[in-house]
Amino acid sequence: MLKTLIKTAAVAALIGPVAGAAFAADDYPSRNIEMMFPWGPGSAFAMAQIITNAMGDELGTNISVVSTPGAAGVKSFNTALEKPADGYTLIDGWVAPLVLQPLAGNTEFTHTDFTPLWSATRVPFAVVVRKDDERFPDYDAFIQYLKDNPGKARYSSGSIGNIPHMVLAKMMQTEGVYARNIPYPQDGDAFKDLRGGLLDFSFNDPITFQSNKDAFKTLVAFTNEKDVAAAYDENTPTLDDLGLDIGLTGLAPSGWNWFLVHKDTPEEIVATLNTAMEAALNRPEVQERLKAAGFLPTMYPPERYEEIVGPIGDQIAAAKDAITWEAEQLAK
Amino acid sequence: MFDILLAGLDSFQSWQVIGGVILGTVIGMVVGVLPGLGPLIGIILMLPVTFHMQPVAGMGMLMSIFVAGSCGGAISAIVLRIPGTPLAAATLLDGYPMARNGRAADAIGLAIASSALAGVLGGVVMILGAPALASVATNFGPPEYFALAITGLLSISVVSNESTIKGLMTGALGVLIAMVGSDPLSNAARFTFGTNALSGGINIVAIIVGLFALSEAAVQILEGGLRKKPEVQSVRVSLGSLWMALRHWKNLLRSSAIGVFFGALPGASGIIASFTAYAIARSRPLKGDAPYGEGAEGGVVATESANNAACGGAMIPTLALAIPGDAATAVLLGALLLLGLVPGPQMFALSGDAVGGIFLAFLVSNIVLFFVGMLMTPLFVRVLRVRKQYLVPVVLLLSIVGVYSVQSRVDDLWVMLVFGMLGFGLRRYGYPLAPIVIGLILGPIAEGSYRRTLLFSDNGPWFILERPIASTILAIDIIVLILTLTPSSLRQRAFTLFRKWRA
C-alpha cells in the first residue's frame, strides 16, 4: 500500500511538470503571476503595481511585483530568465538592464532575447542646480563655468554608468567640458547633497523637482518635446530651445520601461497578456495616476518594440563612450 | 499645527479612514511579529488594496502598517528571542531577559507603550517642523554620515556586554558580510564568485532570521524539556505599562529625540537609532531598574521609543523633500504620489484637508497601536505556554515562509540556513550576535560615505576638517575611544590630576 503510494507520487512528480506545460496555455492564467522588478521598492515599484494591478483585474488573477535589486538591475532579469517561459513571470524591462548593461558587456542577453508586451512609461531627465546659485543663471553660463573650471565641479547622476550618467556625460562631451560624478546608493541622497551645497549640479526627475521647487531650477530637460519638458515647469528649456544636439533623440535620453516576457513564452499566452495590458493602460485612472507621479505613459504596442528600441540601442552605444571620455579627462 | 489637523478632521472622520487605520495596525503587528516579514512587506502587500480606497484612508492604512510593523518585531524579540524585524535586534538585549525573569507581559506592555508614546512625539515633530528639520538634514553630507557611522560602530563595545573583543570581532564580520554584492560606487561585482545569487548582496532579512531564529531553535531543542508544559502565569489586559513607561520619561524623551534625528537622516534608519539610544541609556541607568543586559526596563524603553520615533522622523524628508530614507518610506512616497499629492514644503503650507487627514491618521495610528497592542498582549504571552515540541517547528516554518516571501528566492533560504549554523556556533562560544547587525547596517554607510567624501575632496581625507559637524563628531569619537582604551587606573590618576589642576 505504502509502496504504491510512493510510486504514484513519484510518477506524478515526474510527469506533473510536463503535463502542466502542455495544458498551461488553455487555462492561462490559472495561478498568480510574478513581475520581476529590477530596483529596490520605491516610486517606480508603485507604478509597476498600478499597471500590474489593473492587468491582474483584466486577467482575473493576482500579479505580485517582486523587487530583486542588484548588479544594476541585471539580477532581476537573470532571475526571470531562470524561471520557466510559461507566462507566469513578467519582467519590468527598464532601459538600464535591458539596453545599457548588455552594451557594457555585463549580460548574456540583449534586448532581442525577450518577447515584448506593451511599453509602459518614461521619465524625462533634466539638469538642475540650486536656485540661489549665482554661478549658474542659465545653461550657457553653466557651460562657461565648467569650461573655466575643468574637472572642478561635482555632480551626481545617482549611480555610476546609468542612463542619467550617460546623458549628462554626453551633453558635457558635446560641449567639450567635464566634471566629477559622485555616485550615491539612492538618488534621493544626491538631491539632498545638491540642496545642502556639496554638489554643484545633478540630474533630476519631474517629481523630485516638483517637491524641491523652492530650492532647485532646471537648466535643460533632455527632450525635444515642449510638453514633456513641461513635466518640470513651463520655463524648462528643451534641447531644441537651446539648439543642442547631443545625439540622443526620442526616448533615448530618458528613463523608460517596457514590459517583457521570456522569448519562449507560447504565443497564445503572450496574446492574452497583451490584450490585458492594453486594456489596463487604457484605463483612465491608470493614466491619471501614472502622470500624476511623473511617469508618462508611452503607449507603444508590441509591434513597435524593435523599431523603437533598436535605434535607441545604437544611440546609447555611441553615447556610452562619453562616460569613458569623462573618465579619461578626469585622469589627466 | 492645529490648523492643519483641524482642516484634516473632515476627511479623517469617516469609517473607511478609521477602519483603515485599525486594519493597518493589526496587519502591521502581524508582519512585525512574524520573523522575516516586516513593515515593508506589509506596505507592499496592501498598496494595491489602497488603489480602491479614498486617499486619506489608503495612506492612513499604509502608515499604520509602518508604525505598528516597527513595533511588532519587539514582541517576538521579547517572547522568543527572535527579532521579528531587524529594528528589534536591540530590543532583544533586555527584552528577552525580562521575559526570562517572568516579566514577559511587562516587557511587551513597555515596548508597546514606549513605541506609541514615542510615535506620537515623532508625529508631532513631523507635523510641526518637517520643512525646517528637512533643511537641517540637508547639512548632513557624506563626511557627516561617515562620522555618525563611526559613532555607531563604536556602540558595539557597549552592546556586547563584557565581551568587547568578541563583539568587535562579530561586528567586523557584519561589515565583511555587507561587502558582498555590487560595489556601492562603481557597481562592480564584489565577492560574488561570479554568481547571480550574490550579485545583489546577501539579503539582510535572511541573515538576521538565520542568525537569531535558527540558532534559537537549536538552543531550545538542546536545552531539552520539549514535552514539558512551561509554567507561565496568564495575564490580563492592563494599562499599567503606560505608567511603567512614563517612569522612564527622561529615557523616553531622549531616545525619541535620537529616533527622530536618525529617522530624519535619509539612509540612517531606526536600527541605528535604537542601538544608539540603547548605548546611551545604558550609561545612565535608572535607580531600581535591573542591570542592563539582565532585563532592564530602560533597555526596552530606549530601543522601542527610538525605533518608533524614527517613523515620524523618516516621514520628514519623505514629505518635505520627496527624499525617502529607506525602502518602506520610498513605497509610502510612491503611494502618496499615486494619490495625487506632491510632497514638498508646499504640502505643509497648503494645509489641504487631505494632508491634515494623513497627519491625523499618523498620530491616531500610534494611539490605536497602544490599544490594539494591549488587547493582544495576553495572546502573545500565551505563546510562552506552548510546549516546545509544537512551538519550535511552527516558529521554524514561519521563519522559512517569511524569508522566502521577501524576494521569492530559494537562495535566501540557503543563506538563512548557513547563518543559522553560524549563529549557533557563535552563541555556543559566547560571541554576541547584535554587533553583526550593527556592522551589516553601518559598514556600507561608513564605506560609501568615506569614499564619497574622498571624491569630493581635493586633498584626501582632510576634507572632513573643512566640515565642522563631521569633525566635531569624529573628535568626540576619538575622545570616547581613548577613554575606553586607557586602563581604569590610569584614567583615575588623570582625573585626580585634572581635579588638582582645577583646584
Interface residues (C-beta under 8 A of the other chain):
Chain A: E34 G40 P41 G42 S43 A44 F45 A46 M47 Q49 I50 N53 V65 V66 S67 T68 P69 G70 A71 A72 V74 K75 N78 T79 E82 R154 S159 I160 G161 R180 I182 P183 Y184 P185 Q186 G188 D189 F191 K192 D193 R195 G196 L198 I207 T208 Q210 S211 N212 K213 D214 E288 R289 A292 A293 G294
Chain B: L40 I44 L47 P48 F51 S135 A137 T138 N139 F140 G141 P142 G181 S182 P184 L185 S186 N187 A189 N196 S199 G200 G201 P266 G267 P317 A320 L321 A322 I323 P324 A327 A328 A330 V331 L333 G334 A335 L337 L338 G340 V342 P343 G344 P345 Q346 Q407 S408 R409 P444 G448 R452 L455 F456
